[in-house]
Amino acid sequence: MNNPPVIDVLVIGAGPSGSALAIDLVRRGLDVRIVDRSPHAFRGSRAKGVQPRSLEVLEDLGVLPDVLAGGSTYPKLALRAGPLAVPWRMFPHKEATPDVPYPNTWLIPQFRTDRALHARLGELGCEIEFGRELTELTQHEDTVVTKVSGTDGTQEIAARYVVGADGGSSAVRKQLGVGFVGTTDESDRMLVVDASVTGLARDRWHMWPGRGGRFIGACPLPDSDMFQWMIRLTPDEEAPSQKDDILRRIHAHTHNRRIQLHDIRWTSVFRPNIRLAESYGRGRVFLAGDAAHVHTPAGAQGLNTGIQDGYNLGWKLGQVLAGADAALLDTYEAERQPIAAGVLGLSTDKWGGIARLDPTSMKRGRDEQQLTLTYYGGPLAPADGTRTGTLRAGDRAPDARLLGADGTATRLFDVLRGPHFTALAYGPDAARDLEQLAWPAAGAQLKRLTVGASAADGRPFSDPRGTLRRAYGLTGDTLLLIRPDGYIGHIATSDFLTSTRTAMRAMTP
């Protein structure tokens, strides 16, 4: 085990956060390994809601077709009291618009999301090493040396950087000695069961409220005969584990003996952990996903926040490995930790509302969809920067529908897709200066996009329907630098070259 070859990044944990990160790193040409202590991929439904912003991320990573094929929009909620059922639309259905192509939360069991991410990793030539558990981690000046154990013994892996995406009980976080601040309510437990079911309509998410916030819910999982059952237990109740005992518990609460369970695929007892890591990393080791923050299940926020952790960290690791200032990695915690803190508050409030049987706690809107999350005011998006009529540096870059010089319709997201930065010049003066913008040869490359109001402007792309102009709040010549993770890195409405060069220095070699 002496002097093992040094890889670029070792990812610990192959759930959604670690897998999304690994995809982003591998597509940048980095040498990556991803290990997971479980003997196989996760097989349960657990986190089943993928938010619109995450769908955009998954599209960029090349995963979206499989995710869309494996899920559906959410059904209406049916609040049940005896034979009566009150329909309740938890998620208002919205039509796609030019700036928001995926406006609805997507219902898909987690095992299918994991499967799609793992398949994409395989396409990129990176196979997950299951059955390997981190046992030791030692940092040096230029590397991190880890020991992982498996059925074939203990192996030493040396990497420039290590990312712990290994869940709420993260071994990486414990090795770093990072505090995990918050609470775990041992008296508030919920039994989650994936089971094949008859006797229950599949066009509703059924909810049977009970006293003291105790409830049973049954959500149909798409393209299957399975439901995800959520049974909130009383403080002194022993969670039933056998099929007949679970069914008796369901019958006693719902008073519906037509319901039958035929095959139980997965069960788990959930306790609402509400915790946030004191730090998102130390030295050359970082935390992502549940290793950095754990949530209640209300609002479908945990998986989505974790995927976007990896999406934020991936391009920054790539840039630093290519020669950018290592201070860029400090912006990972500065940008993502406040987001997680806000999301923790949101999901905690929703969970408390469910306990009070507050109907508004079952509503889902813009906050949950994560389209309005912003890094504005952070280290890469100072609050004193230029803004447009609708956007500031740090905001999500919206989609738009453009027209190519040959008359071909193009989505802006198709241009943004990939591991590069994008510079978008709107108007002739911005386009002229963009041509003079020098970009480093190392690291993520720059894709240049010039857009005019019409084809007569002579720009490669035009905006005849004004979808770009409206979404981006453009009133004159503007140069925007869009980061690889789809957020605005800089806005210039004058002095295009000087201000853009200044913004570049913090993000490029």
N, C-alpha and C positions, 0 to 999 in steps of 0.2 A: 504493500500500500504506500510505498515511498514515491514521492514526486509524481502524482498522477497528472495527466495532461489537463491543462486549464481550459475550461469552456467559458463562454461569455456569461450565460445566466443559467442558474439552476432554479427551477420553479418547484416548490413543495406544495402539492395539492392539485388534483385534476378536476375539481368542481368547475362551475361556470367561471369564477373569477380567474383561477389559475389557467384554465384552458384558453379563455379569451386573451389573456396576456401572452401566453405561449404562441398563439397564432400570430399576434401582432409582432412579436420578436422574430419568429422564424421567417415571416414574409419580408423582414428587413435584412435577411441574410445572416443572422446571428446564429452562433453555435449554442443550442439550447437543449437542456434535458428537463423533463417533467416527470416527477415521481409522486406516487400516492400510496399511503399505507394500506388502503383497502385492497382486498384481493381482486376486486373487479369494479366496474363502473357502478355508480349508484343506481338502484332499481326502483326507487319510490317516486311519488308525485310531488312531495314536499312543496317547494316554491314553484307555483304553477302560473303566475301572472308575469308576462313580459311586457314592459311598458313601451310606449311609442318611441322614446329616445333610445332605449335599448335595441328596438327593432332597427333603428337607423345604424346603430353601432354594428349589429350583426350583419346588416347588409354590406357595410364596408369590409367586414372581415370575411365575407364570402359564405356566410352560414344561413342567411335569411331564407332561401328557398326551402331548405329542409325544415326550418322552424315553422314557416307558414303551412307547409304540407302536413305537419304533425299537430296542428292546433285549430282553434276557431275563436271567434269573438265570444264573449261571455254571454250566457243565457240570462234572462231576467231572474231576479230573486223571487221566490215564493215564500212569504212569511205565513207559517201555518199555525192554526189554532184549532185542533180537532179536525173536522171535515172542511173547515173554511181555509181558503188560501188567498192572501192579498198579494197581487203582483207588485213588484218593486224593481225599478231599473237602477241597479247599482252603478252601471257604467252607461252614461248617455252615448248612444251610437252617433258617430260623426262621419261625414263624408270626407274623403281625402281632398286636400287643396294643394295648389302648386308649392306652397312652402312647408306643408306638413303631409308627407305622403302616407304616413301610417298613424292615423289619429286615434286608434282604438287599442286598448289593452288586449293582449293576446293570451288566450287560455291554452296552455300546453303543459303537460306534466313534466317535471324536472328531468326525468330520465330521458325524455326525448330531446330536450334542450342539450343535455350533456352529450347524447349520442351524436347530435348534429355538430357540436363543437369538436368532439373527438374525431369524427369522420373528416372534418376540414383539416385538423392537425395531421391526420394520416396522409391526406392528399399532398400536404406540404412536406412530407417525408419525416415527420416527427412522431414517434410512437410513445404512448404513455407507458411508463414502467410501474405497473401495479404491484402491490405486495412489498413495497420498499418504504421503510419507516425511518425518519430522521432520529438519530440517537445522540449526535454530538455536532457542535458547530463552533468553529474557531476562526476569528477574524485576524487577518494579517494586513500589512500596509496596502498590498495590491490585490489580494485574493481572500476568499473565504473557503476554508477547508471544512467539509462536512463528512460525517460518517452516516451511512444509511444501511439498515439491516434488512435482509430478505431471506428467502428460503435457501439461497445459495451462499449465505454468510453475510459478512459485513464488507461494504465497499466504501472506499474513500473517493469523494468527488470534490475537485477544486474548481471554483468559479470566480469570475470577476465580481459578480453580484449574485445574491440569493434573494428570492422573494417567497415569503411564507403566505400561501393562500390555503392553509390547512385547517380552516374551520375555527369555531369558537373555542375549542380546547387546544388551539395552536401550539405545537411543540416548538415552532420557531419563536413565537412570542415569549414562551417560557424560557427558552435558551437565552434570549436577549435580556430577560428580566424586565420587560415592559409591563407596567401595570394595566389592568383591564377594569376600568372604573365603571361602577353602575350597580345594578341589583339583579338578583334572581329570586323570584317569588316561588318558593317550593310548594306553597299551598294552592297555587293557581296552575293547574295542569290540564293538558288537553291530549286526548288519545286521537291519533290520526291513523286512519285505516284506508288502504286501497283495496277495494273488493268488487268482484262482479256481483251485480244486483239485478233482481227482477222485482216487479211490483211497484215501480217508481218511475214516473215520467222523466224522460231525459231532456226535455226542453226547458227545465227550470233548475236553478240552484235552490234547493229546498232548505228552509231554515225553520226549526222548531224552537222558539224562545222558551225560557224557563225562569223560575224565580232565582234571584240573586245572581243574575247574569249567566246562569248555567244554560247551555243550549246544545242542540245537535244540528249540524249542518251536513248536507250531502251535495257535492258539486259533481256533475257528470263530466268525466274526462273524455275529450274528443276521440272519435274513431276507435271506440272500444265499448265494452259493456260495463266498464268500471265507473265507480264513483269514488271520490275522495271524501271519506267521512271524517267529521271533526266533532268529537264528543268532549265537551268541557266537564271535567270531573269535579266532584265535591272535595273539600280539603282532606277528608279522611277516607276517601274512596280508593279502593285498590283497583287499578286499571285492569279490566278484563283482557285476557290474552287469547282465549280459545274462541273459535267461531261461534259456537252456541252461546257462550257467555256474552260476547259482543252483541249478538242478535237479540238476546233477552234484554240487554240494556237499551238497545234501539227501540224495541217494542214497548218497553215500560215508559219511555219518554214520549214517543210519537203516537202511541195507541193505534198504530197501523200494522196489523199482522200480515198484510199482503206483502210487505217488504221481506225479501229473502236474500241472504248472502250465499253465494255459491263457490266463491274462490277468493281467498284472502292472499293478496300478492305481497303486501308490506304493511307493517305497523310500526308506530313510534309514539312515545310519550313525550310531549313537548312541554317545556316550562318557559315562560316568557322571560328570557334574559334580555336585559336592556343595558348594554355595555359598550364602551368606547375606549380604544387603546389610548394610553397617555401619549404615545409617540407612534408614528407610522413607520419608523425605522431607526436603526442605529448603524452608523458606519456604512458598510456595503450590503446591509441586509434590510429588506423592506417587508411590510405587512400589507395584505390586500384582502378584500372581502370580509368574511366572518371572522377572520383572524384579527381584523382591525375594528370591527363593529358588528354587534348582533342586535336584532330587532324583534319586536312582536310580529306575528304573521299579518297583522291588519295593514291593508294598503298595498301589499305586494311590493315591498321596497328593498328587502335584503339582497336578493339575487341581482336585481337591477343596479343597485349601488355598487355591488362587488364587481360586476362586469365593467362598469365605468371606471372603477379604480384601476383595473388592468389596462383599460384603454388610455387613461391618463398617464400611467407610468411607462407603458411600453415605448412610446416614441421618445420619451426623455432618456430612458436607458440607452436606446439606440444612438441618440445624439451624443451622449457623454462617452459611450464606447468609441464613437467616431472622432472624438477630440473636443467636444464642447466642454465648457466649464462645468465641473462637477456640482457647482452651486445650483444648476438647473434641477438636480434631483431633490434639492430642498423644497422646491415648489410643489412637489407631489403632496407632501403633508399639508403645506400651506393652502393648497387648493381643495384637497379632498376631505380633510378632517372636518372643516366647517360644514361641508355638504352632508357628511354622515351625521353630524350632531343635529342638524336641522331635520333630517329624515327620521332620526330616532325620536325626536319630539313629535313629529307628525304621526308615525305609526303607534306611538304610545298613547297619544290622545284618541286615536281611532279605537284602539283596544279597550281603553277605559270607557269609551262611549258604548261599545257593544255590551260591556258589563252592566251599564245603566239602561240597556234597551233603548238607547237614543237612536232613532231612525237615521239622523243625519250622519252618524258614524259609519253607516253602510254606504253612503254616497262616495263616489270617487270622481275626481276632477283634475284640473290642470296641475295641482301640486303633486299628485301621485304620478302623473305621466312623465315628469322630469324634463319636460321640454323647456321650462323656464329657468332651470338651474343655470347659474352663471358663476364665472370666476372673476367678475368685475370687482375691482378694488384689491385684487390679490397682487402678488409680486410680478406676474407677467401681464397684468392688465390694470395699470394704475388709474385711480379715479379721476385724475386730471387730464386724461387723454381725450382726443377728439372723438366725437360721436356723430352718428347719422340721425335721421329723423326717427329711426326705430331701434338702432343697435348701438351697443358700446363694446369696446374691447372686453373680451371675456365671455360674451354672450354666444349662444349656439348659432352657428351659421345656418340659416334656413335653406331649404331647397328652392328651386325656381325652374321654370320651363323656358329654355332658350331655343333659338333657331340658328342653325349653322349656315355658313355662307352658301352652301349648296341646297338650302331649304330643309335640311333634316332637323327634326325636333330632337332636342337633347335636354335631359335633366341636369341641373347643376350638380346634383349628388353623383351622377355618373362621372363627371369631371373630377370631383373631389376624391372619388374612391381610390384608395391605395395608400401607401406609407409616406407619401410626399406632402410637402407644404403646397399651398396654392396661392398665387398672387392674382387677384381679380382687379383689373383696371376698367373702370367705367368712364368712358369719355376719352377724347383724343389726347388731352394733355397728360392724363394719368397713363394712357397707353404708351405715349412717347417716353415718359420717364421709366416705365416698367422695362422697356427695351434696354435701358442703360443700367439696370440693377444687377450688380455682380452677385453671384451666389456661390458659396463654398462647394468645392468638388466632393468633399467628404460628407458623410451623413445623409439625411433625408434630402432628396432633391426638390427643386422648385418647378411646379407646373405653372406656366403663365397663361392667363385667360384674359382676353380683351373683349369687351362688350360695348356695343353702341346701341342707341335707341332704336335704330332700324338698319336694314341691310345696306341702305345708301351710305351709311357711315364708313363702309369699307372695313369694318372690324370682322374678325373670324366668326364672332357670334353676335346676334342681335336680340333685343328684348321687345319684340313688337307688341306683345300683350301687356307689357309692364309688370310682369310677375316679379322680376328681380328688383326693379325700381321700387315697387311697393313694399316687398318684404324687407328690403335692405334700407329703406328710407332714403333713397338717393335723390338729391336735388341738384347735383352738379358733378363735375369730375371728382372721382373718388378712387383711391387705391386701398384695397383691403388685403391684408395678409391673413390667410386662414391656416390654422395649425393642423397637423396630421390627425388630431382627434376631433376635427370639425368644429372648433371654437375659434372665434375671431381673435387673432393675435395682435393686430394693429389696424387702425383706421387713419388714413391721411386724406384730407380734403384740400391741402395745399402743401408746399414744400415736400412733395412726395418722396423723393430719394433720401433726403437727410433723415427724416423722421423714421422711415422704414428701415434704413440701415441701423439706426440706433436700436430699434425694437428687435432686429434680427440678432444682435450680438448676444443677447441673453439666451437664445434658443439654438444657435448654430455653432459648429466648430470654428 
